[in-house]
Amino acid sequence: MLSHILLGTNDLTASRKFYDAVLGVLGAPSASHIQVNGFERYVWDHDGTRLMIATPRDGQPCTHYNGFTLGFKTTSIEQLHRALDAALAHGGVAIEDPAGWRKAPGNDRYLAYVRDPAGHKLCLMFREIWAQPAPAGTTT
């Protein structure tokens, strides 16, 4: 349904380092740098999704949205924690409850919330139905 997500930032360098680290743990390649009509942006394409960061085109300061959350799917609790560690090591700030299970009938999920260097709220999420199958010849 979505073609892309573009997040604004006041510091392209800090945001690029943050997302390169976090998205790298999730399997995405490093960002591509592009310029469109004199405006810089960084682009990550992975698993059919495109994320971009850029400074606002109107020249006004970027602000984060109250009530907006960008969710990233992880394939294991371990991958979620590696992504969270990468986020915290690159200027992210842990928010809300500590990483852990949130129970709901038919919708148990393991979550961690963090703000990126620009203040955007991110959710790292694992659900058991998303787990990668064990490699052939191994036991679980």
Contact map, one row per residue, 1 for C-alpha under 8 A:
11100000000000000000000000000000000000000000000000000000000000000000000000000000000000000000000000000000000000000000000000000000000000000000
11111000000000000000000000000000000000000000000000000000000000000000000000000000000000000000000000000000000000000000000000000000000000000000
11111000000000000000000000000000000000000000000011000000000000000000000000000000000000000000000000000000000000000000000000000000000000000000
01111100000000000000000000000000000000000000000011110000000000000000000000000000000000000000000000000000000000000000000000000000000000000000
01111110000000000000000000000000000000000000000001110000000000000000000000000000000000000000000000000000000000000000000000000000000000000000
00011111000000000000000000000000000000000000000000111100000000000000000000000000000000000000000000000000000000000000000000000000000000000000
00001111100000000000000000000000000000000000000000111100000000000000000000000000000000000000000000000000000000000000000000000000000000000000
00000111110000000000000000000000000000000000000000001111000001110000000000000000000000000000000000000000000000000000010000000000000000000000
00000011111100100000000000000000000000000000000000001111000001100000000000000000000000000000000000000000000000000000010000000000000000000000
00000001111100000000000000000000000000000000000000000011000011000000000000000000000000000000000000000000000000000000010000000000000000000000
00000000111111100000000000000000000000000000000000000010000000000000000000000000000000000000000000000000000000000000010000000000000000000000
00000000111111110000000000000000000000001000000000001110000000000000000000000000000000000000000000000000000000000000000000000000000000000000
00000000001111111000000000000000000000000000000000000000000000000000000000000000000000000000000000000000000000000000000000000000000000000000
00000000001111111100000000000000000000000000000000000000000000000000000000000000000000000110000000000000000000000000100000000000000000000000
00000000101111111110000000000000000000000000000000001000000000000000000000000000000000000000000000000000000000000001110000000000000000000000
00000000000111111111000000000010000000000100000000001000000000000000000000000000000000000000000000000000000000000000000000000000000000000000
00000000000011111111100000000000000000000000000000000000000000000000000000000000000000000100000000000000000000000000000000000000000000000000
00000000000001111111110000000000000000000000000000000000000000000000000000000000000001100111000000000000000000000001100000000000000000000000
00000000000000111111111100000000000000000000000000000000000000000000000000000000000000100000000000000000000000000000000000000000000000000000
00000000000000011111111100001110000000000000000000000000000000000000000000000000000000000000000000000000000000000000000000000000000000000000
00000000000000001111111110000000000000000000000000000000000000000000000000000000001001100100000000000000000000000000000000000000000000000000
00000000000000000111111111000000000000000000000000000000000000000000000000000000001101100000000000000000000000000000000000000000000000000000
00000000000000000011111111111000000000000000000000000000000000000000000000000000001000000000000000000000000000000000000000000000000000000000
00000000000000000011111111111100000000000000000000000000000000000000000000000000000000000000000000000000000000000000000000000000000000000000
00000000000000000000111111110000000000000000000000000000000000000000000000000010011001000000000000000000000000000000000000000000000000000000
00000000000000000000011111110000000000000000000000000000000000000000000001000010001000000000000000000000000000000000000000000000000000000000
00000000000000000000001111111000000000000000010000000000000000000000000000000000000000000000000000000000000000000000000000000000000000000000
00000000000000000000001111111100000000000001110000000000000000000000000000000000000000000000000000000000000000000000000000000000000000000000
00000000000000000001001100111110000000000001110000000000000000000000000000000000000000000000000000000000000000000000000000000000000000000000
00000000000000000001000100011111000000000001000000000000000000000000000000000000000000000000000000000000000000000000000000000000000000000000
00000000000000010001000000001111100000000111100000000000000000000000000000000000000000000000000000000000000000000000000000000000000000000000
00000000000000000000000000000111110000000111000000000000000000000000000000000000000000000000000000000000000000000000000000000000000000000000
00000000000000000000000000000011111000011110000000000000000000000000000000000000000000000000000000000000000000000000000000000000000000000000
00000000000000000000000000000001111100011110000000000000000000000000000000000000000000000000000000000000000000000000000000000000000000000000
00000000000000000000000000000000111111111000000000000000000000000000000000000000000000000000000000000000000000000000000000000000000000000000
00000000000000000000000000000000011111111000000000000000000000000000000000000000000000000000000000000000000000000000000000000000000000000000
00000000000000000000000000000000001111100000000000000000000000000000000000000000000000000000000000000000000000000000000000000000000000000000
00000000000000000000000000000000001111110000000000000000000000000000000000000000000000000000000000000000000000000000000000000000000000000000
00000000000000000000000000000000001111111000000000000110100000000000000000000000000000000000000000000000000000000000000000000000000000000000
00000000000000000000000000000000111101111100000000000110000000000000000000000000000000000000000000000000000000000000000000000000000000000000
00000000000100000000000000000000111100111110000000011110000000000000000000000000000000000000000000000000000000000000000000000000000000000000
00000000000000010000000000000011110000011111000000011100000000000000000000000000000000000000000000000000000000000000000000000000000000000000
00000000000000000000000000000011110000001111100001111000000000000000000000000000000000000000000000000000000000000000000000000000000000000000
00000000000000000000000000011111000000000111110001110000000000000000000000000000000000000000000000000000000000000000000000000000000000000000
00000000000000000000000000011010000000000011111111100000000000000000000000000000000000000000000000000000000000000000000000000000000000000000
00000000000000000000000000111000000000000001111111000000000000000000000000000000000000000000000000000000000000000000000000000000000000000000
00000000000000000000000000000000000000000000111110000000000000000000000000000000000000000000000000000000000000000000000000000000000000000000
00000000000000000000000000000000000000000000111111000000000000000000000000000000000000000000000000000000000000000000000000000000000000000000
00110000000000000000000000000000000000000000111111100000000000000000000000000000000000000000000000000000000000000000000000000000000000000000
00111000000000000000000000000000000000000011110111110000000000000000000000000000000000000000000000000000000000000000000000000000000000000000
00011110000000000000000000000000000000000011100011111000000000000000000000000000000000000000000000000000000000000000000000000000000000000000
00011110000000000000000000000000000000001111000001111100000000000000000000000000000000000000000000000000000000000000000000000000000000000000
00000111100100110000000000000000000000001110000000111110000000000000000000000000000000000000000000000000000000000000000000000000000000000000
00000111100100000000000000000000000000111100000000011111000000000000000000000000000000000000000000000000000000000000000000000000000000000000
00000001111100000000000000000000000000111000000000001111101001000000000000000000000000000000000000000000000000000000000000000000000000000000
00000001110000000000000000000000000000000000000000000111111111000000000000000000000000000000000000000000000000000000000000000000000000000000
00000000000000000000000000000000000000100000000000000011111100000000000000000000000000000000000000000000000000000000000000000000000000000000
00000000000000000000000000000000000000000000000000000001111100000000000000000000000000000000000000000000000000000000000000000000000000000000
00000000000000000000000000000000000000000000000000000011111110000000000000000000000000000000000000000000000000000000000000000000000000000000
00000000000000000000000000000000000000000000000000000001111111000000000000000000000000000000000000000000000000000000000000000000000000000000
00000000010000000000000000000000000000000000000000000001001111100000000000000000000000000000000000000000000000000000000000000000000000000000
00000001110000000000000000000000000000000000000000000011000111110000000000000000000000000000000000000000000000000000010000000000000000000000
00000001100000000000000000000000000000000000000000000000000011111000000000000000000000000000000000000000000000000000011000000000000000000000
00000001000000000000000000000000000000000000000000000000000001111100000000000000000000000000000000000000000000000000011110000000000000000000
00000000000000000000000000000000000000000000000000000000000000111111000000000000000000000000000000000000000000000000000100000000000000000000
00000000000000000000000000000000000000000000000000000000000000011111000000000000000000000000000000000000000000000000000000000000000000000000
00000000000000000000000000000000000000000000000000000000000000001111100000000000000000000000000000000000000000000000000000000000000000000000
00000000000000000000000000000000000000000000000000000000000000001111110000000000000000000000000000000000000000000000000110000000000000000000
00000000000000000000000000000000000000000000000000000000000000000011111000000000000000000000000000000000000000000000000111100000000000000000
00000000000000000000000000000000000000000000000000000000000000000001111100000000000000000000000000000000000000000000000111100000000000000000
00000000000000000000000000000000000000000000000000000000000000000000111110000000000000000000000000000000000000000000000001111000000000000000
00000000000000000000000000000000000000000000000000000000000000000000011111000000000000000000000000000000000000000000000001111000000000000000
00000000000000000000000000000000000000000000000000000000000000000000001111100000000000000000000000000000000000000000000000011100000000000000
00000000000000000000000001000000000000000000000000000000000000000000000111111011000000000000000000000000000000000000000000011100010000000000
00000000000000000000000000000000000000000000000000000000000000000000000011111011000000000000000000000000000000000000000000000110011100000000
00000000000000000000000000000000000000000000000000000000000000000000000001111111000000000000000000000000000000000000000000000111011100000000
00000000000000000000000000000000000000000000000000000000000000000000000001111111100000000000000000000000000001000000000000000100000000000000
00000000000000000000000000000000000000000000000000000000000000000000000000011111110000000000000000000000000000000000000000000000000000000000
00000000000000000000000011000000000000000000000000000000000000000000000001111111111000000000000000000000000000000000000000000000000000000000
00000000000000000000000000000000000000000000000000000000000000000000000001111111111100000000000000000000000000010000000000011100000000000000
00000000000000000000000000000000000000000000000000000000000000000000000000001111111110000000000000000000000000000000000000000000000000000000
00000000000000000000000010000000000000000000000000000000000000000000000000000111111111000000000000000000000000000000000000000000000000000000
00000000000000000000111011000000000000000000000000000000000000000000000000000011111111100000000000000000000000000000000000010000000000000000
00000000000000000000010000000000000000000000000000000000000000000000000000000001111111110000000000000000000000010100000000010000000000000000
00000000000000000000000000000000000000000000000000000000000000000000000000000000111111111000000000000000000000000000000000000000000000000000
00000000000000000100110010000000000000000000000000000000000000000000000000000000011111111100000000000000000000000000000000000000000000000000
00000000000000000110110000000000000000000000000000000000000000000000000000000000001111111111100000000000000000000101000000000000000000000000
00000000000000000000000000000000000000000000000000000000000000000000000000000000000111111111110000000000000000000000000000000000000000000000
00000000000000000000000000000000000000000000000000000000000000000000000000000000000011111111000000000000000000000000000000000000000000000000
00000000000001001100100000000000000000000000000000000000000000000000000000000000000001111111000000000000000000000000000000000000000000000000
00000000000001000100000000000000000000000000000000000000000000000000000000000000000000111111100000000000000000000001100000000000000000000000
00000000000000000100000000000000000000000000000000000000000000000000000000000000000000111111110000000000000000000111100000000000000000000000
00000000000000000000000000000000000000000000000000000000000000000000000000000000000000110011111000000000000000000111100000000000000000000000
00000000000000000000000000000000000000000000000000000000000000000000000000000000000000010001111101000000000000011110000000000000000000000000
00000000000000000000000000000000000000000000000000000000000000000000000000000000000000000000111111000000000000001110000000000000000000000000
00000000000000000000000000000000000000000000000000000000000000000000000000000000000000000000011111000000000000001000000000000000000000000000
00000000000000000000000000000000000000000000000000000000000000000000000000000000000000000000001111100000000000011000000000000000000000000000
00000000000000000000000000000000000000000000000000000000000000000000000000000000000000000000011111110000000000011000000000000000000000000000
00000000000000000000000000000000000000000000000000000000000000000000000000000000000000000000000011111000000001111000000000000000000000000000
00000000000000000000000000000000000000000000000000000000000000000000000000000000000000000000000001111100000001110000000000000000000000000000
00000000000000000000000000000000000000000000000000000000000000000000000000000000000000000000000000111110000111100000000000000000000000000000
00000000000000000000000000000000000000000000000000000000000000000000000000000000000000000000000000011111000111100000000000000000000000000000
00000000000000000000000000000000000000000000000000000000000000000000000000000000000000000000000000001111101110000000000000000000000000000000
00000000000000000000000000000000000000000000000000000000000000000000000000000000000000000000000000000111111100000000000000000000000000000000
00000000000000000000000000000000000000000000000000000000000000000000000000000000000000000000000000000011111100000000000000000000000000000000
00000000000000000000000000000000000000000000000000000000000000000000000000000000000000000000000000000001111100000000000000000000000000000000
00000000000000000000000000000000000000000000000000000000000000000000000000000000000000000000000000000011111110000000000000000000000000000000
00000000000000000000000000000000000000000000000000000000000000000000000000000000000000000000000000001111111111000000000000000010000000000000
00000000000000000000000000000000000000000000000000000000000000000000000000000000000000000000000000001110001111100000000000001111000000000000
00000000000000000000000000000000000000000000000000000000000000000000000000001000000000000000000000111100000111110000000000001110000000000000
00000000000000000000000000000000000000000000000000000000000000000000000000000000000000000000000000111100000011111000000000111100000000000000
00000000000000000000000000000000000000000000000000000000000000000000000000000001000100000000010011110000000001111100000000111000000000000000
00000000000000000000000000000000000000000000000000000000000000000000000000000000000000000000011111100000000000111110000011110000000000000000
00000000000000000000000000000000000000000000000000000000000000000000000000000000000100100001111000000000000000011111000011100000000000000000
00000000000000000000000000000000000000000000000000000000000000000000000000000000000000000001111000000000000000001111111111000000000000000000
00000000000000100100000000000000000000000000000000000000000000000000000000000000000000100011100000000000000000000111111111000000000000000000
00000000000001100100000000000000000000000000000000000000000000000000000000000000000000000011100000000000000000000011111100000000000000000000
00000001111000100000000000000000000000000000000000000000000001110000000000000000000000000000000000000000000000000011111100000000000000000000
00000000000000000000000000000000000000000000000000000000000000110000000000000000000000000000000000000000000000000011111110000000000000000000
00000000000000000000000000000000000000000000000000000000000000011001110000000000000000000000000000000000000000000011111111000000000000000000
00000000000000000000000000000000000000000000000000000000000000010001110000000000000000000000000000000000000000001111001111100000000000000000
00000000000000000000000000000000000000000000000000000000000000000000111100000000000000000000000000000000000000001111000111110000000000000000
00000000000000000000000000000000000000000000000000000000000000000000111100000000000000000000000000000000000000111100000011111000000000000000
00000000000000000000000000000000000000000000000000000000000000000000001111000001001100000000000000000000000000111000000001111100000000000000
00000000000000000000000000000000000000000000000000000000000000000000001111000001000000000000000000000000000011110000000000111110000000000000
00000000000000000000000000000000000000000000000000000000000000000000000011111001000000000000000000000000000011100000000000011111011000000000
00000000000000000000000000000000000000000000000000000000000000000000000000110000000000000000000000000000000111000000000000001111111000000000
00000000000000000000000000000000000000000000000000000000000000000000000000010000000000000000000000000000000010000000000000000111111000000000
00000000000000000000000000000000000000000000000000000000000000000000000000000000000000000000000000000000000000000000000000000011111000000000
00000000000000000000000000000000000000000000000000000000000000000000000001110000000000000000000000000000000000000000000000000111111100000000
00000000000000000000000000000000000000000000000000000000000000000000000000110000000000000000000000000000000000000000000000000111111110000000
00000000000000000000000000000000000000000000000000000000000000000000000000110000000000000000000000000000000000000000000000000000011111000000
00000000000000000000000000000000000000000000000000000000000000000000000000000000000000000000000000000000000000000000000000000000001111100000
00000000000000000000000000000000000000000000000000000000000000000000000000000000000000000000000000000000000000000000000000000000000111110111
00000000000000000000000000000000000000000000000000000000000000000000000000000000000000000000000000000000000000000000000000000000000011111100
00000000000000000000000000000000000000000000000000000000000000000000000000000000000000000000000000000000000000000000000000000000000001111100
00000000000000000000000000000000000000000000000000000000000000000000000000000000000000000000000000000000000000000000000000000000000000111110
00000000000000000000000000000000000000000000000000000000000000000000000000000000000000000000000000000000000000000000000000000000000001111111
00000000000000000000000000000000000000000000000000000000000000000000000000000000000000000000000000000000000000000000000000000000000001001111
00000000000000000000000000000000000000000000000000000000000000000000000000000000000000000000000000000000000000000000000000000000000001000111
